[in-house]
């Protein structure tokens, strides 16, 4: 994470849990003076969710830190869009951050993800078949556009282990809220944490986490290089077949993924990219493939372009 002055303004995502309470407390101890707490009540756990919101408000008031609090109907949002609760919660959190950033004129959001969260993310992405970007895990700093608002998500605790967080909280006798949903095996990430990681620890010892973190740093550097190379390739409404075929496969995939993203193809992943790349096989492959959102990619006269069904 880049160094910041203690007078720099930040929004701090605080759920009321151990990690976010430790982050807020640590920042104040370090002398950061322009902090605003942001809390979103997802209304997923009834009275417990309301209790979290009340706790965070009292915490902010006791520390004399301003707060921006919001509520969302996460279950209804997920049902309306046909997406998972986890994805709905993520989208609504980003929307809440964007609203707070606009209100406070501050795009910098501090989040409390620590090293164990990073280990889980890297392993989870590996099990999902992610590429280098996913295997690199979370970045210390990530820019994210929400309409006209560009957020900077900052994770200053990625190098801090959970045992260090626990010791910090215990030493200061900090109060926090326990989220029972973190133990629910309904969520895949919780199953990774509760079932998979203990088995790996037993088989390979506790140092396996350091190896995953090291691999993540390697993948992050390689992903950054490949992304930089791919971004030098110009894309527009159409892609030229000859130019695309001349690229190495790793760059070719990234160019097509970026082209699909920029063209408004939602949820474009490896399957959609490979479908588009099948159009390069003139004679053997198809001349048109279907894509999400009622779109299809077509090959004609040496170029690839998108059409709406």
Buried (B, 14 or more C-beta within 10 A) or exposed (E): EEEBEEEEBBBBBBBBBBBBBBBBBBBBEEEBEBBBBBBBBBBBBEEEBEBBBBBBBEBBEEEEBEBBBBBBBBBEBBEEEEBEBBEBBEBBBBBBBBBBBBEBEBBBBBBBBBBBBBBBBBBBBBEEEBBBBBBBBBBBEEEBEBEEBEBBBBBBBBEBBBEBBEEBBEEEEBEBBEBEBEEEEEBEBBBBBBEBBEEBEEEEEEEBBEEBBEBBEEBBEBBBEBBEBBEEBEBEEBBEBEBBEEBEEBBBBBBBBBBBEEBEBEEBBEEBBEBBBBBBEEEEEEEEBEBEBEBBBBBEEEBBBBEEE
